[in-house]
Amino acid sequence: TVIAAPSGELAILPVATSALATAGTGDVLAGSIAGLLAQDVAPFAAACLGSWIHGMAGLLCAQEIGAIGVVASDLLPRLPLVLRKMYEC
């Protein structure tokens, strides 16, 4: 995933899983980014962090459920797990 800002700033997200290639997961991503924006995180940082959180939750789904059969609601309980792990670092 490449994240690009109008200023030309770029970020490459090295997290990828086909588990996220299903209906509704983009809505979860948008909600994650919107939640960060609501907490006054800068837009580019919110896009990067929200995408990373979303990707990591997708990886957890793939490990626990398998890449096939994940639905968007499977991501929701894994988002706080990803956040908790992030804050432990």
C-alpha positions in Angstrom: 0.0 0.0 0.0 1.3 3.4 -0.9 0.0 6.4 1.0 0.5 9.8 -0.7 -0.1 13.3 0.6 -0.8 16.3 -1.6 2.5 17.7 -0.5 4.3 14.8 -2.1 5.1 13.0 1.1 4.9 9.2 0.6 4.8 6.2 2.8 4.8 2.5 1.9 3.0 0.2 4.2 4.7 -3.2 4.3 1.7 -5.0 5.7 -0.4 -7.0 3.2 -2.9 -9.8 3.4 -5.6 -11.0 1.0 -7.8 -11.4 4.0 -8.6 -7.7 3.6 -9.8 -8.2 0.0 -13.5 -8.5 1.0 -16.5 -6.2 1.1 -16.6 -3.7 4.0 -13.0 -3.8 5.1 -12.4 -0.4 3.4 -15.1 1.0 5.6 -13.3 -0.3 8.6 -10.1 1.4 7.3 -12.0 4.7 6.8 -13.4 4.5 10.3 -10.0 3.9 11.8 -8.5 6.9 10.0 -11.5 9.1 10.9 -11.2 8.1 14.5 -7.6 9.2 14.5 -8.4 12.5 12.8 -11.1 13.1 15.5 -8.2 12.8 18.0 -6.3 15.6 16.2 -3.8 13.3 14.6 -2.4 15.0 11.5 -4.1 13.8 8.2 -1.0 12.1 6.7 -0.1 10.5 10.1 -3.7 9.3 10.5 -3.7 7.7 7.1 -0.4 5.9 7.8 -1.3 4.8 11.3 -4.9 3.9 10.5 -3.6 1.8 7.5 -1.0 0.1 9.7 -3.6 -0.8 12.4 -6.0 -2.0 9.8 -3.3 -4.1 8.1 -2.2 -5.7 11.4 -5.8 -6.5 12.3 -6.1 -8.2 8.9 -3.0 -10.2 9.5 -4.4 -11.4 12.9 -7.6 -12.4 11.1 -5.6 -14.3 8.5 -3.7 -16.1 11.2 -6.8 -17.0 13.3 -9.4 -17.5 10.6 -7.5 -17.9 7.4 -7.2 -15.5 4.5 -10.4 -16.9 2.9 -13.7 -16.2 4.8 -12.8 -13.1 6.7 -15.6 -10.6 6.8 -15.3 -6.9 7.8 -16.8 -7.4 11.3 -14.0 -9.9 12.1 -11.6 -7.0 12.1 -13.4 -5.1 14.9 -12.4 -7.2 17.9 -8.8 -7.3 16.7 -8.3 -3.5 16.4 -8.0 -3.0 20.2 -5.5 -5.9 20.3 -3.3 -4.2 17.7 -3.5 -0.9 19.6 -2.6 -2.6 22.9 0.4 -4.3 21.2 1.4 -1.0 19.7 1.4 0.9 23.0 3.4 -1.9 24.6 6.3 -1.2 22.3 
